[in-house]
Amino acid sequence: MEPEHKRRVRYAGTHPRRFEEKYKELDPEKYQDEAEKIRRSGKTPAGTHVPILVDEILDFLRIQPGQIGLDATLGYGGHSRRMLEQLNGQGHLYACDVDPIESEKTRLRLERLGYGPEIFTLRRMNFARLDEAAPGVRFDFVLADLGVSSMQIDDPSRGFTFKADGPLDLRLDPTSGVTAAQRLRELDEEELADMLRENADEPYADEIARTVLKRLRHGDPVDTTKALAALVEQALGFLPAAERREAVKKSCQRTFQALRIDVNNEFESLYSLLDKLPDVLKPGGRAAILTFHSGEDRMVKKAFRQQLRAGLYSACADEVIRPGAAECFRNPRAKPAKLRWAIRA
């Protein structure tokens, strides 16, 4: 039976603007020239993700054919694809991801490239449970990229961005847990301010919390991304006009980050990963963790150094590895990335 023909999405004007209209960007395998043109301009095609610090990660992990590894955060599969190439058809790569939508797309994409179940296994689970990814197996290498994937950020229906209107969701797994909109209704002013400070170092935490809770107390919903962004802008209305625009942008980024961390229990999951990581590595096994904000990096640095002193690791990174200027130009979302590593004793 021939597949049903689907007409492309119609849009106003000469170029698609809305996420769902960008049919060429959303199908980069079919429209490779178009996708490459977008990448050369320093942007990421909608619905895709550019892996960060790939060469530096591979240089450290030193993957050899026949080894067994774990990608604790599969995402779009960019890192996994390169690690599978290093295995050269021998060994096995396991991967974890909580997102049922994007992880299945990635599994199928890798399968089309020849990486089927004989060499690649996907587990639908949070990386906090990495010890359950392959029970009884100890890994030669583990990678955890803690960043939110671009395809999640770009899709307004997921609620990760304030640049487009959508439901205030922010869940990595949209099938379980409470949305960010629901979470806001559960918090009082002090709790929200503390969350903004602890999860994102937000300097205007009190002003934002006061404005949001005032809106909620009046019975007005805060259930869309634009609604929350408007309240952040309102809260910073006291700032001089010359500096307000940039301050609002940064505070929106931090506010969404703080809510996302809370909704997905990201710090608790990272604590669990760091605690279990030495036990899933073989002696001499290598672990690399890519973080994207100071709270995560502090946790990784502290855990690695404590476990080094305890004799669990034989070495760990003294300094973070950052992407260079050329990579940041090609992929602006790489700018905040920090890579730390450790080697099992």
Residue pairs with C-beta under 8 A, 6 or more apart in sequence:
8 23
9 16
9 20
9 21
9 23
10 21
11 17
11 18
11 21
16 22
16 23
18 164
19 46
19 47
19 154
19 155
19 156
19 164
20 26
22 45
22 46
22 47
24 30
24 31
24 34
24 35
25 31
25 34
25 35
25 38
25 45
25 46
25 47
25 48
26 45
26 46
26 47
28 34
28 35
28 45
28 48
29 109
34 45
35 45
35 48
38 44
38 45
39 45
39 50
39 330
40 330
42 329
42 330
42 331
42 332
43 332
44 50
44 150
44 154
44 331
44 333
46 151
46 154
47 150
47 151
47 154
47 155
48 76
48 150
48 151
49 75
49 76
49 78
49 149
49 150
49 151
50 78
50 150
50 330
50 331
50 333
50 334
51 76
51 78
51 79
51 82
51 145
52 145
52 147
52 290
52 323
52 327
52 331
52 333
52 334
52 337
53 290
53 321
53 323
53 327
53 334
53 337
53 339
54 78
54 79
54 82
56 321
56 339
57 79
57 143
57 288
57 290
57 339
58 82
58 83
58 86
60 286
60 288
60 341
61 69
61 83
61 86
61 141
61 143
61 286
61 288
62 141
62 286
63 69
63 83
63 86
63 87
63 140
63 141
64 86
64 91
64 140
65 86
65 87
65 88
65 89
65 90
65 91
66 87
66 90
66 91
67 87
67 91
67 140
67 141
68 91
68 92
68 93
68 94
68 134
68 137
68 138
68 139
68 140
69 83
69 87
69 91
69 92
69 93
69 94
69 139
69 140
69 141
69 142
69 143
70 93
70 94
70 95
70 96
70 130
70 133
70 134
70 139
70 141
70 142
70 143
70 280
71 79
71 80
71 83
71 93
71 94
71 95
71 96
71 143
71 145
72 95
72 96
72 127
72 130
72 133
72 142
72 143
72 144
72 273
73 96
73 97
73 127
73 143
73 144
73 145
73 146
74 80
74 95
74 96
74 97
74 103
74 106
74 122
75 97
75 102
75 106
75 145
75 147
75 149
76 102
76 106
76 149
76 150
76 151
77 95
77 106
77 109
77 110
79 143
79 145
80 93
80 95
80 106
80 110
80 120
81 110
81 113
81 115
83 93
83 141
83 143
84 93
84 110
84 115
84 119
84 120
87 93
87 119
89 119
91 119
92 119
92 120
92 121
93 115
93 119
93 120
93 121
94 120
94 121
94 122
94 123
94 133
94 134
94 137
94 139
95 120
95 121
95 122
95 123
95 133
96 122
96 123
96 124
96 125
96 126
96 127
96 129
96 130
96 133
97 103
97 106
97 122
97 123
97 124
97 125
98 124
98 125
98 126
98 172
98 173
99 149
99 152
99 172
99 173
100 124
100 173
100 174
100 175
101 174
102 149
102 151
102 152
103 122
103 124
106 122
107 120
107 122
110 120
111 120
121 134
123 132
123 133
125 132
125 133
126 269
127 144
127 269
127 273
128 268
128 269
128 270
128 272
128 273
129 272
130 142
130 273
130 276
130 277
130 280
131 276
131 279
131 280
133 280
137 280
138 280
138 281
138 282
138 285
139 280
139 281
139 282
139 285
140 282
140 285
140 286
141 285
141 286
141 287
141 288
142 277
142 280
142 281
142 285
142 286
142 287
142 288
143 287
143 288
143 289
143 290
144 273
144 287
144 288
144 289
144 290
145 290
146 266
146 270
146 289
146 290
146 291
146 292
146 296
147 290
147 292
147 333
147 337
148 160
148 172
148 260
148 292
150 333
152 158
152 160
152 172
153 160
153 161
154 161
155 166
156 164
156 165
156 166
156 225
157 166
157 167
157 169
158 166
158 169
158 170
158 174
159 166
159 167
159 168
159 169
159 170
159 179
159 180
159 225
160 169
160 170
160 256
160 260
161 225
161 256
162 225
162 226
162 228
162 229
162 232
162 252
162 253
162 256
164 225
165 224
165 225
165 226
166 224
166 225
167 179
167 181
167 223
167 224
167 225
168 179
168 180
168 181
168 184
168 222
168 223
168 224
168 225
168 227
168 228
169 179
169 180
169 181
170 179
170 180
170 256
170 259
170 260
170 263
170 264
171 177
171 178
171 179
171 180
171 263
171 264
172 264
173 264
177 263
177 264
178 186
178 263
179 263
180 228
180 259
180 260
180 263
181 221
181 222
181 223
181 224
183 259
183 262
183 263
184 192
184 212
184 216
184 222
184 228
184 259
185 216
187 195
187 213
188 213
189 209
189 210
189 213
190 209
192 205
192 208
192 209
192 212
192 213
193 205
193 206
193 208
193 209
193 210
194 205
195 258
195 259
195 262
196 202
196 205
196 208
196 209
196 254
196 255
196 258
197 205
198 258
198 295
199 257
199 258
199 259
199 261
199 262
199 267
199 295
200 254
200 255
200 257
200 258
200 261
200 293
200 295
201 254
201 294
201 295
202 208
202 251
202 254
202 255
202 258
203 251
204 235
204 236
204 247
204 251
207 235
207 236
207 238
208 231
208 232
208 235
208 236
208 251
208 255
210 235
211 231
211 232
211 234
211 235
212 222
212 228
212 231
212 235
215 222
215 231
216 222
221 227
222 228
222 231
225 256
228 252
228 255
228 256
229 252
232 248
232 251
232 252
232 255
233 248
233 252
235 251
236 244
236 247
236 248
236 251
237 244
239 247
257 293
260 266
261 267
261 295
266 296
267 295
267 296
267 299
270 296
270 299
270 300
271 299
274 299
274 300
274 303
274 304
274 307
275 303
277 287
277 342
278 307
278 312
278 313
278 344
281 287
281 344
282 344
283 344
283 345
284 314
284 343
284 344
285 343
285 344
286 341
286 342
286 343
286 344
287 341
287 342
287 343
287 344
288 339
288 340
288 341
289 300
289 339
289 340
289 341
290 337
290 338
290 339
291 297
291 300
291 337
291 338
291 339
291 340
292 336
292 337
292 338
293 336
297 320
297 338
297 340
300 340
301 340
304 313
304 316
304 317
304 340
304 342
305 316
307 313
307 316
307 342
308 314
308 315
308 316
308 342
311 345
312 344
312 345
313 342
313 343
313 344
313 345
314 343
314 344
314 345
315 342
315 343
316 340
316 341
316 342
316 343
317 339
317 340
317 341
317 342
320 338
320 339
320 340
321 338
321 339
321 340
321 341
322 337
322 338
322 339
323 331
323 334
323 335
323 337
327 334
328 334
328 335
